[in-house]
Amino acid sequence: MSLIQVTFFLYIIHHSSLVDDYWNEDYDDEKNCISELAIEKLKEMNLDEKQCDLNLGDDPFEALRECRYSLTSKAILACSMTKIKKAGDLLYCRNRGTTTCCFDNYECEKNWDDIENPFPQQAAIFLEKKEETVESIRKDNSFNTCHVIKGYDASKCAEDCKSIDSSLLAATCKMKKGLLKCCIRRDKQFCHECRYCCTLQFCSYMNTDGVLIHIGENDVLVGNMTMEITKKNKSDNALNYIYSRDNFLKRQDTRCLKPYSNDDPEKWE
């Protein structure tokens, strides 16, 4: 056999082995599957339809974000007879361009007595420490701002929304050719004198796959979204409720006000 034939033969063998490696079942140069075993366990228990969601988006951060929005609705449905007590763990796996996310070890309130028993105490704490309580609500739900209000007047929050155009989120939204929004939410902490308002700034845009995406300020500021989201799985993150269809009985009022829809701010729709 000539030297040229031997060289060509070795070249074929070498490249054949590369092809075999490439098509190996576990091969993916972008694989990030930190929860693979836990997700497989849910599938074996036939819980994946109730507790998991798939996303085929090209951008792994966008895919995980959308996956979480869908999980919020599924978690609410899982606890529809009462409400979510604990969101549990967020499981994540991205392999071959498919993002899978699931929630596990979640907990629902057992009954309505358990839900309602703490209400008087929470209202009393609000009346005693109004500013501290509202700040805690802001942090726990990732709102941009929150204020104690009298009656239904949410003018303080409407003023906060005027600064949205100068934010980092606004610059990112413009780059993505999205629509910048500021949602004003008004609620109370289980008593008529325990009212507050909060602002939620976010951007809605269409990604390259034609899917509507919502991002908030935290999404712009966080560098490693995948790890940060995994560590901070919160069922009550305000932006997660964009897609949810929960009722308002003994729960958050997730509707957005229409500021200046009436000359009297207490009558804003």
VENGIGI-V847187 format. One record per backbone hydrogen bond with DSSP energy under -0.5 kcal/mol. NH is the residue of the N-H (numbers start at 0). CO is the residue of the C=O. E is the energy in kcal/mol with one decimal. If there is no record, write none. Layout:
# VENGIGI-V847187
nh = [NH:NH]
co = [CO:CO]
e = [E:E]
This chain:
# VENGIGI-V847187
nh = [5:6:7:8:9:10:11:12:13:14:15:16:17:18:19:20:21:22:23:26:30:31:34:35:38:39:40:41:42:43:44:45:46:47:50:51:52:54:59:62:63:64:65:66:67:68:69:70:71:72:73:74:75:76:77:78:79:81:84:85:88:90:90:92:93:94:97:98:98:99:99:100:101:102:103:106:108:114:115:116:117:118:121:122:123:124:125:126:127:128:132:133:134:135:136:137:138:139:140:141:141:142:143:144:146:148:152:153:156:157:158:159:160:161:161:162:163:165:166:170:171:172:173:174:175:176:177:178:179:180:182:184:184:186:188:189:193:195:196:197:198:199:201:202:203:204:206:209:212:214:216:219:219:220:221:224:227:228:229:230:231:233:236:237:239:240:240:241:242:249:250:253:256:258:260:264:266:267]
co = [1:2:3:4:5:6:7:8:9:10:11:12:13:14:15:16:17:18:20:23:27:93:91:32:34:35:36:37:38:39:40:42:41:41:46:47:100:98:57:58:59:60:61:62:63:64:65:66:67:68:69:70:71:72:73:74:76:78:106:106:103:88:101:99:31:97:94:54:96:92:97:52:90:50:88:85:82:110:111:112:113:115:117:118:119:120:121:122:123:124:128:129:130:131:132:133:134:135:136:137:138:137:198:198:196:194:149:151:153:153:154:155:156:157:158:159:160:162:163:166:167:168:169:170:171:173:172:203:177:201:199:182:197:195:193:187:190:186:146:184:144:182:180:214:178:212:210:206:204:202:200:215:216:216:217:222:223:224:225:226:227:231:233:140:236:236:237:238:239:247:247:251:183:256:257:262:263:264]
e = [-2.1:-2.4:-2.3:-2.4:-2.5:-2.0:-2.0:-2.1:-2.6:-2.3:-2.2:-2.0:-1.3:-1.9:-2.1:-2.0:-2.3:-2.1:-1.2:-1.9:-1.8:-2.6:-1.8:-1.3:-2.4:-2.3:-1.9:-1.6:-2.0:-2.2:-1.4:-1.6:-2.8:-0.5:-2.2:-1.7:-2.2:-2.2:-0.6:-2.6:-2.0:-2.1:-2.6:-2.2:-2.2:-1.8:-2.0:-2.0:-1.9:-1.2:-1.7:-2.9:-2.3:-2.0:-2.2:-1.3:-1.5:-1.2:-2.7:-2.3:-3.5:-0.6:-3.4:-2.2:-2.3:-2.2:-1.6:-3.1:-0.5:-3.5:-0.5:-2.2:-1.9:-1.9:-2.0:-2.5:-2.7:-1.1:-2.5:-2.2:-0.5:-1.5:-2.5:-2.4:-2.2:-2.2:-2.0:-2.2:-1.7:-2.9:-2.3:-2.4:-2.1:-1.9:-2.1:-2.2:-2.3:-2.6:-1.7:-0.7:-0.7:-1.9:-2.7:-0.8:-2.6:-1.8:-1.4:-0.8:-0.6:-1.6:-2.0:-1.5:-1.7:-0.6:-1.0:-1.5:-1.4:-1.3:-1.6:-1.4:-2.1:-2.7:-2.3:-1.8:-1.7:-1.1:-2.9:-2.9:-0.6:-2.9:-2.9:-0.6:-3.0:-2.5:-2.5:-1.0:-1.7:-2.5:-2.3:-2.6:-2.6:-2.3:-2.2:-2.8:-2.2:-2.2:-2.4:-2.0:-3.4:-2.3:-0.7:-1.0:-0.6:-1.9:-2.3:-1.2:-2.2:-2.9:-1.9:-1.8:-1.3:-1.0:-0.9:-2.7:-1.0:-0.6:-1.1:-1.6:-0.7:-0.5:-1.7:-0.9:-2.8:-0.8:-1.5:-0.7:-2.5:-1.1]
